[in-house]
């Protein structure tokens, strides 16, 4: 999955967790679950492209929006950071796969072409924002 669904869901799940480390770990776990869902992976942005910049910008905005709504903003940010961690670690180490796909985990991504794969990602973002809205702090 692209960064936006990962960070949005990680932040939404983390916003209800009191401990930032637990939220981070929940974000990593959500990354693994989302990669197991059928989705489309855009591969045209390596090493850098406008599509990558747009995805990272929208992911950051989604995570910050959820943190703003969150009763526990640090949990939301921790969850988003955990959701991003497998990809960040992969980029920093120069690996082709993230650590969830390597041994000992060996998780495989379930990729499908558009439009179905893009609809999966849009549904995850919509669900994440719906959860964040329902779990929001009272403003």
Order of alpha helices (4+ residues) and beta strands (2+ residues): alpha-alpha-alpha-alpha-alpha
